[in-house]
């Protein structure tokens, strides 16, 4: 049970596949355009129920309650070994005056 005022994440289907523009790549057109939005719950609710939230910017948005106390878990992917060497190599070259 999520309580009014809890930090939550909701889910919305913004566009069904049939409403997406025809200029999209074929694999993209097959799936809905979805949104996950974080905010403070306006009333008590259960996971899977339609709820209303207030975002940090003050927008009031409704959607299906997906998660309570969501974390930000994005990153920039795996390191690229070649790119990891650029900084130290350039620093060395600058110190040696060879750049």
Backbone bond lengths (Angstrom), bond angles and torsions (degrees), N, CA, C in turn:
res aa  C-N    CA-C-N  psi(-1)  N-CA   C-N-CA  omega(-1)  CA-C   N-CA-C  phi
1 X - - - 1.447 - - 1.523 109.09 -
2 X 1.313 116.90 128.11 1.454 121.70 175.18 1.527 107.92 -99.92
3 X 1.313 115.58 140.51 1.458 120.16 -176.39 1.520 111.11 -106.66
4 X 1.311 114.66 153.65 1.459 121.31 177.48 1.527 108.97 -48.88
5 X 1.332 116.31 132.26 1.460 121.49 179.73 1.508 114.24 94.19
6 X 1.347 118.25 -13.49 1.474 120.72 178.38 1.524 110.18 -65.80
7 X 1.330 116.16 147.43 1.467 123.32 173.84 1.525 106.67 -79.78
8 X 1.338 116.94 120.64 1.460 120.78 -173.86 1.524 111.29 -137.06
9 X 1.322 115.03 170.70 1.461 122.73 173.73 1.521 107.59 -121.90
10 X 1.353 115.79 132.78 1.459 120.30 175.60 1.520 109.30 -114.08
11 X 1.318 116.10 163.48 1.463 123.13 -179.35 1.514 109.14 -124.91
12 X 1.321 116.22 139.11 1.463 122.98 176.61 1.516 109.60 -136.30
13 X 1.318 116.80 144.00 1.462 121.46 166.59 1.522 105.12 -94.51
14 X 1.323 116.14 111.67 1.462 121.90 -176.90 1.520 110.39 -77.77
15 X 1.333 116.46 -45.41 1.469 122.11 178.39 1.517 110.00 -139.00
16 X 1.319 116.64 130.43 1.462 121.23 171.88 1.523 108.38 -71.48
17 X 1.342 117.93 156.84 1.464 119.97 179.99 1.531 113.05 -52.99
18 X 1.324 118.14 -35.35 1.465 120.74 -178.04 1.525 112.76 -68.93
19 X 1.323 117.72 -17.17 1.464 121.18 -178.99 1.523 113.96 -102.14
20 X 1.318 117.33 2.76 1.462 120.60 -179.35 1.514 110.40 -80.61
21 X 1.311 117.96 151.41 1.461 121.92 -176.50 1.522 110.93 -66.25
22 X 1.300 115.74 149.18 1.469 121.19 -175.23 1.522 112.83 -73.40
23 X 1.320 118.21 -16.69 1.465 120.55 -176.99 1.534 113.56 -80.34
24 X 1.330 118.04 -2.26 1.465 120.91 178.38 1.527 110.89 -72.96
25 X 1.338 117.74 154.41 1.464 119.75 172.75 1.531 109.97 -58.09
26 X 1.318 116.76 150.27 1.464 122.65 -174.56 1.526 112.72 -54.78
27 X 1.340 118.08 -44.11 1.461 119.78 -177.69 1.535 111.62 -68.44
28 X 1.316 117.74 -29.44 1.461 121.63 178.32 1.524 110.70 -74.17
29 X 1.326 117.34 -38.84 1.465 122.09 -179.37 1.525 112.23 -63.99
30 X 1.318 118.11 -22.13 1.459 122.04 -176.09 1.532 113.62 -76.73
31 X 1.320 117.11 -16.82 1.462 120.20 -174.49 1.529 110.92 -116.47
32 X 1.322 117.66 153.85 1.464 119.33 178.40 1.530 111.53 -71.33
33 X 1.322 115.70 155.90 1.455 121.24 170.54 1.527 105.96 -85.43
34 X 1.329 116.77 120.89 1.454 121.76 -173.99 1.520 110.96 -117.68
35 X 1.322 116.03 155.16 1.464 121.70 176.62 1.520 109.26 -134.03
36 X 1.314 115.56 138.85 1.458 122.85 172.01 1.515 105.48 -118.98
37 X 1.323 116.16 125.26 1.460 120.93 -172.40 1.523 109.21 -128.90
38 X 1.324 116.26 133.90 1.460 122.00 178.18 1.515 110.48 -96.92
39 X 1.323 116.09 148.11 1.455 120.56 176.44 1.517 110.88 -179.97
40 X 1.322 114.94 -174.47 1.464 121.61 -179.72 1.519 109.00 -96.53
41 X 1.321 115.88 129.76 1.457 122.77 -177.06 1.528 110.28 -66.18
42 X 1.337 116.19 131.33 1.471 120.77 -178.16 1.523 113.17 -84.53
43 X 1.329 118.06 -24.76 1.464 123.48 177.13 1.526 108.46 -146.07
44 X 1.310 118.35 159.06 1.461 121.91 177.35 1.529 109.91 -56.17
45 X 1.335 117.15 149.12 1.453 120.83 178.29 1.512 112.46 -163.45
46 X 1.318 115.63 167.35 1.464 123.81 178.72 1.528 109.16 -112.49
47 X 1.330 116.49 151.25 1.459 121.34 173.87 1.527 108.40 -53.24
48 X 1.321 116.78 132.67 1.460 122.14 179.78 1.519 114.49 94.06
49 X 1.330 117.46 -12.68 1.467 121.09 178.42 1.524 110.91 -87.76
50 X 1.332 115.83 154.83 1.461 121.56 171.78 1.524 107.94 -74.19
51 X 1.331 115.97 128.73 1.461 121.69 -178.99 1.528 109.22 -137.24
52 X 1.305 114.98 172.39 1.455 122.16 176.68 1.518 108.15 -122.63
53 X 1.341 115.81 137.88 1.464 121.04 179.05 1.517 109.80 -127.45
54 X 1.325 114.87 162.56 1.456 121.70 170.19 1.520 106.77 -115.48
55 X 1.333 116.78 122.24 1.458 121.44 -178.18 1.521 110.28 -78.21
56 X 1.326 116.35 171.01 1.462 120.43 178.42 1.519 112.00 -62.16
57 X 1.332 117.31 -26.08 1.463 120.04 178.44 1.528 112.55 -86.83
58 X 1.346 116.51 1.17 1.450 120.66 176.64 1.524 115.43 92.55
59 X 1.342 117.87 1.28 1.465 120.33 177.40 1.518 109.64 -72.24
60 X 1.320 116.48 144.20 1.462 121.48 173.70 1.518 106.79 -104.87
61 X 1.347 115.56 121.44 1.461 122.07 -173.45 1.522 108.82 -131.75
62 X 1.335 116.70 142.98 1.463 119.52 175.79 1.518 109.50 -113.07
63 X 1.322 115.14 153.97 1.455 121.66 179.56 1.513 109.77 179.06
64 X 1.322 115.53 -177.66 1.458 121.89 179.74 1.526 109.24 -82.36
65 X 1.322 116.76 126.06 1.466 121.08 179.45 1.524 109.27 -63.92
66 X 1.328 116.02 120.54 1.460 121.21 -175.24 1.527 113.42 -108.70
67 X 1.333 117.51 -33.05 1.466 119.24 -173.00 1.525 109.76 -160.38
68 X 1.322 115.94 146.19 1.457 122.37 174.77 1.522 107.83 -107.22
69 X 1.316 116.76 136.05 1.469 123.49 -176.98 1.532 111.95 54.25
70 X 1.339 117.63 56.44 1.462 120.43 -179.05 1.528 111.57 -67.76
71 X 1.327 114.77 148.88 1.466 121.43 176.15 1.511 109.09 -101.17
72 X 1.311 116.37 155.99 1.463 121.40 169.10 1.527 105.74 -88.70
73 X 1.327 117.44 116.98 1.459 120.49 -174.34 1.525 112.21 -125.23
74 X 1.328 117.84 26.68 1.458 119.89 178.55 1.527 109.39 -86.11
75 X 1.322 115.20 159.10 1.456 120.81 175.73 1.533 108.35 -151.27
76 X 1.304 116.81 -171.08 1.452 121.21 -177.79 1.520 112.33 -104.93
77 X 1.333 117.02 18.66 1.454 120.59 177.80 1.517 112.27 84.04
78 X 1.321 115.60 -172.76 1.462 121.67 -179.55 1.522 110.90 -71.80
79 X 1.333 116.90 146.58 1.462 119.43 177.80 1.527 110.93 -63.98
80 X 1.330 115.48 147.27 1.461 121.75 176.53 1.525 106.51 -100.19
81 X 1.349 117.69 113.34 1.464 120.00 -174.19 1.524 114.08 -52.57
82 X 1.323 117.30 -40.42 1.472 120.54 -179.32 1.527 111.26 -62.75
83 X 1.335 116.90 -37.87 1.461 120.23 -179.08 1.520 111.96 -73.96
84 X 1.330 117.36 -29.50 1.461 120.48 179.40 1.529 111.62 -64.11
85 X 1.318 117.77 -27.24 1.466 122.45 -176.30 1.520 112.72 -86.08
86 X 1.345 117.83 -17.36 1.462 120.68 -173.99 1.527 111.48 -62.09
87 X 1.346 117.73 -49.87 1.471 120.85 -177.34 1.517 113.08 -57.97
88 X 1.350 117.88 -54.84 1.469 118.50 -179.99 1.531 112.92 -61.64
89 X 1.338 117.02 -38.54 1.468 119.47 179.46 1.524 111.35 -64.98
90 X 1.334 117.30 -43.06 1.459 120.37 179.32 1.521 111.07 -65.20
91 X 1.332 116.64 -40.88 1.464 120.25 178.94 1.528 110.06 -60.08
92 X 1.317 116.23 -44.05 1.465 120.87 179.41 1.538 110.50 -61.93
93 X 1.329 116.87 -44.36 1.455 121.42 179.89 1.538 111.31 -63.64
94 X 1.322 116.58 -39.81 1.449 120.29 178.13 1.528 111.31 -65.23
95 X 1.336 116.68 -41.22 1.456 120.45 179.12 1.518 111.54 -65.77
96 X 1.320 117.19 -33.68 1.457 122.11 179.80 1.524 112.05 -81.77
97 X 1.343 116.12 -13.04 1.455 120.33 -178.10 1.512 113.55 75.80
98 X 1.328 118.08 19.97 1.456 119.93 -178.31 1.532 113.05 -92.29
99 X 1.334 116.56 6.89 1.477 119.92 178.38 1.497 108.80 -114.08
